[in-house]
């Protein structure tokens, strides 16, 4: 019975994790943030390299970073000068990936009442990323530039651990690759050394479930689509 209880708890934490896009202003205790990061650091990494580095933003520091990025995001000419340092998405899209991408995008916009021709509304919604969706805590993740692809795989497990540890504490998250476009601004605002590269950002807080965007439930493919059993 103990084993089943643990299994059910872990499974529920994994299943209940979602990317939420609206948060309450309720503060998160420093001890809770520390506990989440400490347990997340038990993620595996090749030869125990532990390639992750984290900057925790709250209060004035979070507002300062948000304001700096939003100023660039809202100026079309300035925004064009900011490019991602690495490609998160493929250069050439194909099915089923492009279909899934389009569906989740339009499902979200439909909930928000945004149509395809409402470019201003979509721009504003994308800009919500840079406000950490009003979460009281923003996390910025960096990695040493000397690290290779394997360390990025390790990093993903660390990020997942953070999201699950947060969920186990009744908190929610939203991992955000959107921050990579403005890595130069983050480098300056966070006074990061040149050898550190932006991996992504993450919002952390108590989800505001009164907001329509948080009702979005993304689909997952059946395991029959991606698993083969060989005997």
N, C-alpha and C positions, 0 to 999 in steps of 0.2 A: 504493500500500500504506500509506503514512503516513496519508493521509486516511481510509482504511478503519479503520485502527487507532484514530485519534482518535474517529471516529464510534462505533465499538464500545465504546470506553471510556466516552464520554459517555452513550450509550444504557444501558449497564450500571449506571452510577451512578444514573441516573434510575429505572430499573426496580427497583433494589435498595433504593431509599429506602422505608422504611415507618415508621409511627408505632409505636415500641416502648414497652412499658409496664413494663419491669423492667431495671434497669441494675446493673452491677458497681460497686463503690466505687473502682475504679482511678482515681487522679488524672489530670487532663488538664493538660498543661503550659500555662503562661500563653502561651508563644510560639505554641502551636497554636491557642488560642482567638483570639489576636490575628490570626493568619494567616487563619483562617476568616472573621472579621469584616471584615478588609481586602479580601479577594477578593469577599465578598458585597456590599460597598459599591459594586461596579461595576454593580450593578443599575441599570436605566434609571429615570429619574424625570422628570416633566414639567418642562421648563426647568431641569433639573438641581437641583431643590429639595432632594433628598436628605432626606426628612422623617423618617427613622428615628433613634431614640435607644435605647440599650441599657444596661441595668444587669446586670452579671455577678455572680451570687451563688455563693459557695463557702464551705465550712467553717462557721464560726459564723454568718455573715450568712445563709446559706442555711437553717441550722437555726432561727434566730430567726424568719425570715419564715414558714417552714413551721409552726412551733409557733403563731404568732399566728393564722394562717388556720385551722389545724386546730381550734383552740380555738373559733373562731366556727362553723365547719362542724359541729362535734359538739354544739353547743348549739342545739336547734331554734328557740328563741325569738330568740336572737341572729342565727342564720342568716337568719331572715325579714326582718331589718332591712337586709340587704345585697342590693342589686339591681344588675344590669348597667347600665352607662351607655349602652350601645348594643345593639341587637338583632342578634345574630349569625345567628340562625335566623329563619325566617318566622313570623309570627303565625298564619297559616293554612297548614297543611300540605296537600299534595296529592301524588298519585302522579306520577312515580316516586320523588320525593324522600323521602317518608315511608317508602316500602317499603325503600329503601336504608338509611335511618337505623335502622329497626327491625332489619333483618338484621344490620348490623354490631354493633349493641348486643347482640342475643341470641346472636350467634355468639361474642362475647367472653365473655358471661356463661356460656354453655354450656361453654366451655373451662375456666372457673373453677369449674364445678359450682354456679353460682348460678341458682336457679329464680325465677320471677316473684314468688312470695310471700316470698322472702328479702330483705325490704327492708333489714334491717340489713347483710346482706352486700353489697348493692349500694351502700349508703351508704358502707361502709368502702372498697370498691373505688374509688368516686368520690373519696374522700378521699386516695387514693394520688396523685392529681394534685398535691395540695398538699405532698406530700413529694418532688415531682419524680421519682416512681417510683424513689427511691433513687439517682438520678444524682448524680455529684459536682459538676455544674455546672447551675445554673438561670439562665435568661435571662428578663428581663422587658423587654418592648418598650413604648415610649411614643411618642406623637405630639403635636405642638403642636395645641391645640384649634382654632386658626384654620384648620387645613388641611381641605380638603374631600374629596369622594369620590374624585377623581382621585389624590390623594396616598395614599389607602388602597389603591388598586389598585397603585400603585408599591410600597407597603410589602409587599404580598404577594410581589412579585418578589424583594425583599430577603430575606424570610423563606425563600423557596424556595432562593435562593442559599446561605444559611447551611446548610440541610439537605443540599444537594448537596455543598457544600465539606466538610462534616463527613463525609459518606458516602465521599467520595474519600480521606479520611484514615483510613478504617476505623472511624469513629465513627458513632453513631446518635443519633436525635433523636425527640422527640415534641412537636409544636406543641400548645399548650393554651389554648383559649378559656376554660376553667374558671376561670382567674384573674380574669377580668373581673368576676365577681360580687363579689369582695372588693377592689375598687379602692380603697376608703377605707382599708383596712388597709395595702395596698401603698403608698399615698400617704404614710401616716404612717411606716411602717417604713423606707422607702427615702428619706424626706425629699425627696419629689418636689415641685417647684414646682406651684402650682395650674393653671398653663397647660398642664401635661402630662397627657395622657389615656392610660390603660392600653389597649394594643392586644391583647396576649396574653402568655402565657409560653411557655417551651420548655425541655424537659429535654435535656441533652447529655451523652453518655458512651459507654462501651462496653456494648453490650447484653448482658444475661445470658440467653443462649440456652437455659439449662437450665430457664427458667421457661415454663410452659405458655402463658401469655398472649402470649408472643412468637412463638408458632407461628401466630397469626392471620394469614391472608392475605386481604385485602379484594379484592373483585372490581371490575373496571372494565367499563363498557359498551363494546360494539363501536362503532367509529367510525361505523358505519351508523346508529346511534341518534342521533348528534348532529352529523353532517357532511352537507352537501349540496354537490355539485360542479355549478357552472354554467358552461357553455361559450358 
